[in-house]
Amino acid sequence: MNSSIIRYILGNVMRMEACFLLLPCIVSLVYGEGVGLYYLGTAIVCLAFGVVMAWKKPKNYVFYLKEGCIATSLSWIVMSLVGCMPFWISGEIPSFTDAMFETVSGFTTTGASILTNVEALSHTALFWRSFTHWIGGMGVLVFLLAIIPLSGGSNINLMRAESPGPSVGKLVPKMKYTARILYIIYFGMTILEFIFLIIGKMPVFDSICTAVGTAGTGGFGVKNDSLGSYSPYLQWVVAIFMILFGVNFNAYYYIIYRHFKKAFKMEEVRCYFAIILIATAIIFANILDHCVSIFDALTKSVFQVASLITSTGFSSTDFNLWPQICRTVLVLIMFIGACAGSTGGGIKVSRVIVLFKTMIKELHSYIHPKSIRKVNLDGKPVEHEIVRSINVYIVTFVIIFASSVFMVAFDGKDLVTNFTAVLTTINNMGPGLAEVGPAGNFSNFSVFSKFVFMFDMLAGRLELFPLLILFHPSAWKDLISKRAEARKF
């Protein structure tokens, strides 16, 4: 295993996070909050460690998927450990476990919180917890590739380990240009949403936090009622951008370069919008009696469907009080999630499409045993390797999901709470139902359960396997054997 490249990547990640930590320091200066000193101190220590780790460049820049997965997983763990320090040492979140939970939830764009009074936090802390969504939305290693391109031609292994979806490809021949294009689109859409929010007279600070939270499909708000107290115009702006950030970014690339046919032929995107329309129609029809007007019902149904299918987690109302059919629809779209190649979470629409078509193919083979039929997506056959990986992903997802529900059950909470708490963390959603609904939070769970949820959040954001590989003995076998040989000499 090429441990030197892993060390080098971790060093660069720490240096980047140190730079990101300077932004809340600026917010602290603007609002005259002394808490910014804790962020500055953390940034200095983080920068020092990063410089030391990245000082010696690796002799060999070639690394394989194993190294890519390990580097990615360790990067997200280190980011979370460093990112939670200002919350903890400042005393704004006194418990280390809670500070870590909040930070992991931020970076993984989950939006699940242990805070009972968000508005009690300083502007500095509110900005940092929202900005972690923006960092984690597109992926810190994608950002690393965009500004510090690694040589050696193995960058695709970092993208594969961090980017959501069953398969990751290049938009342009060089990986660094693909990363830059993705971040240009990401940054541009964030700025565009910020402008629309300002037009709607949302305060500048609220607009920044909401825009970066929407872009990362995270869901941390600056108000205790999330976005419930804002005007319908602002809720529609956020809802539309949540939906847009849940679209496969390849579609935006095609549109920018005027490949309109390719963009509109993307089966996953068309299915994604169809699911949104159907779910919205069902919920709208069932909450009319619970709303003051047709427009109010439409606003709330569109907003919550957009929020949960994209795994953003903002709320405009307590949907935990809606009819059973509405809550059932919301749980189903939580499982499905957004498109692959977006900032959204969930199983992903493309996987659901391939699974459905695989099922049809198998049924057809029962009727016509001698027929040869392939699974197609966007008019092209899906490789057997991708179908196999999707099947393995679903099996692994079910195993982790069931194990997590069992482990948190020892807290003695009801099944709906436990089930949706695990669902919302592993799919990076944010709110669930019952005790973890929009009006609740995760503060009443035990320390053990919170660590289970943190594992689920990281596993869900990294598509399960990059994190699981850390627990596989053979992943570290080469490193252990090399150290053993070094000791002999």
KOLNUZA-114540 format. One record per residue (C-alpha): residue in one letter; x, y, z. Coordinates in steps of 0.25 Angstrom, whole numbers, plus 5000, padded with zeros to 4 digits. Layout:
BEGIN
AXYZ
...
//
This chain:
BEGIN
M500050005000
N500550144996
S500450205010
S501350325006
I500250374997
I499150355007
R499950445017
Y500150545006
I498750555003
L498350565018
G499350675020
N498750755008
V497350735014
M497750785027
R498450905020
M497150935013
E496250915025
A497151015032
C496851115021
F495351085022
L495451115037
L495851255035
L494551295029
P493751275042
C494851365048
I494451475038
V493051455043
S493451475057
L494151605054
V492951655047
Y492051625058
G493051655069
E493051515075
G494251465083
V493951325080
G494651345067
L495951325074
Y495651175076
Y495451165061
L496751235059
G497551145069
T496951025063
A497351075049
I498751095053
V498950965059
C498250895047
L499150965038
A500450925045
F500050785045
G499650795030
V500950855026
V501850755033
M501050635027
A501050695013
W502450745014
K503150625008
K502550584995
P502350444992
K503350374982
N502150294976
Y500950374972
V500250244967
F499150194976
Y497950094974
L496550094978
K496950034992
E497850154995
G496750244989
C495750194999
I496650195011
A497050335008
T495650385006
S495150315019
L496250365027
S496150505021
W494650515025
I494950465039
V496150565041
M495250675036
S494150645046
L495150635057
V495750765054
G494450835050
C493750805064
M494950855072
P494451005072
F493050965076
W493550885088
I494750965093
S493851095092
G492751025101
E491651055091
I491450905090
P492050855103
S492050705100
F493150655091
T492150545086
D491150645082
A492150745076
M492650625068
F491250585064
E490850725059
T492150735051
V492050595044
S490550635041
G491050765035
F492150705026
T491350585022
T490250685018
T489250605027
G488750725035
A488350645047
S488550725060
I488650705075
L488450855078
T487150895085
N487251045082
V488051075070
E487851225071
A488651225084
L489951195076
S490851315072
H490851355057
T492251295056
A491751155060
L490451165052
F491351205039
W492351095042
R491250985044
S490551035031
F491851045023
T492250905026
H491050865017
W491650935006
I493050875008
G492450735009
G491450754998
M492350734986
G493450674993
V494750724999
L495650634991
V494950684978
F495250824983
L496750774985
L496750714971
A496250844966
I497350934972
I498450844975
P498450744964
L499150614968
S500050554957
G500150404954
G498850384946
S498150314958
N497250434962
I496050364957
N496150264969
L495950384979
M494750434971
R494150294971
A494350284986
E493650414989
S492650444978
P491250394980
G490650294970
P490950154964
S491950204955
V492850324953
G493450374940
K494150484934
L493450604927
V494750644920
P496050564918
K496850614930
M496250594944
K496750724949
Y495850794939
T494650714942
A494850754957
R494950894953
I493750894944
L492850824955
Y493350934966
I493051054956
I491651004954
Y491450974969
F492051114973
G491251184962
M489951124966
T490151154981
I490451304977
L489151304968
E488351254980
F488951354989
I488551464980
F487051414979
L487051404994
I487551554995
I486451594985
G485451534995
K485951625006
M486551505014
P487651565023
V489051555017
F489551455028
D488351365027
S488451365012
I489951325012
C489651215022
T488351165015
A489051175001
V490251085005
G489350995013
T488450975001
A489650954991
G490250845000
T488750785002
G489050795017
G487950865024
F488550935036
G487751055038
V487951185046
K486551185052
N485951085062
D484851065052
S485751045040
L485151125029
G483651125034
S483751275038
Y484151315024
S483251365013
P482651275003
Y483551344992
L484851305000
Q484251165002
W484051144987
V485451194984
V486051094994
A485150984989
I485551004974
F487051014977
M486950884986
I486350814974
L487450874964
F488550824973
G487950684973
V488150674958
N489350604953
F490350714950
N490750644937
A489350704932
Y489850844935
Y491150814928
Y490350774915
I489450894916
I490650994918
Y491350934905
R490050934898
H489850784897
F488450794900
K488050664894
K488950584904
A488450664916
F486950634913
K487250494909
M487750464923
E486750354928
E487150374943
V486850524942
R485550504936
C485150394946
Y485650484957
F484650604953
A483550494951
I483650444965
I483650594970
L482350624962
I481650494967
A482050504982
T481650654982
A480350624975
I480050514986
I480450604998
F479750724992
A478450654991
N478550595005
I478850725013
L477850825006
D477050815019
H478250845028
C478650975020
V478051115020
S477951115004
I478251034992
F479551114990
D480051085004
A479750935002
L480550944989
T481751014995
K481850925007
S481750794999
V482750844988
F483650894999
Q483650765007
V483750674995
A484950754990
S485550755004
L485550605006
I485750544992
T487050624991
S487450595006
T487450745009
G486650735022
F486050875023
S484650885028
S483550985026
T482550915035
D482450795044
F482150685034
N482150595046
L480650635048
W480250605033
P479350495030
Q479950355029
I480050345014
C480850475013
R481850425023
T481950285016
V482250355003
L483350445010
V483950315016
L483950255002
I484650374995
M485650375006
F486150235002
I486150274987
G486950404989
A487450494978
C488250474965
A489650414965
G490650514962
S489950624970
T490150674985
G488850594989
G488850464997
G488050344998
I488150214990
K488150294977
V487150294966
S488050224956
R488250104965
V486750094967
I486550104951
V487549994949
L487049904960
F485649914954
K486049884940
T486949764946
M485649714952
I484849724939
K486049654932
E486049544942
L484549524940
H484649524925
S485749414926
Y484749324934
I483749334923
H484749334911
P485949254917
K486749254904
S486649404902
I487849494903
R487449634909
K488249744914
V487949854924
N488049994917
L488150134923
D488150254914
G488050164902
K489350094906
P489549954912
V489949954926
E491249874929
H491049754937
E492049804947
I491249924950
V489949834952
R490749744961
S491249864969
I489849924971
N489349784976
V490549774986
Y490249924990
I488849894993
V489149765001
T490149845009
F489249965011
V488149865017
I489149795026
I489749925032
F488349985033
A487749865040
S488949855049
S488850005053
V487349995056
F487649875065
M488849955072
V488050085075
A486850005080
F487549985093
D487250125096
G485750085098
K485150175088
D483950145079
L484150075066
V483750195057
T484850275064
N485950175063
F485550135048
T485550275043
A486750325051
V487550215044
L486950245031
T487150395032
T488650375036
I489050275026
N488350345015
N488850485020
M487450535021
G487350615034
P485950605040
G485250475042
L483850445049
A483450435063
E484550485073
V485450515062
G484450595053
P484550745049
A484150785063
G485150685070
N486550655070
F487650545073
S488050605087
N487350495095
F488050375089
S489150315097
V490650335094
F490750195088
S489550225078
K490150355074
F491450285070
V490550185062
F489950305055
M491250365052
F491750235046
D490450235038
M490550375033
L492050355029
A491750225022
G490550285015
R491250405010
L492450315005
E491550214998
L491850105009
F493050035004
P494150145005
L493850145020
L493649995022
I495049965016
L495650035028
F495149915036
H495749805026
P497049745031
S497649725017
A497549875015
W498649895025
K499349765022
D500449825013
L500649945023
I500849855035
S501849755027
K502649875022
R502849925036
A503149795041
E504249785030
A504749925034
R504949875048
K505849765044
F506849855038
//
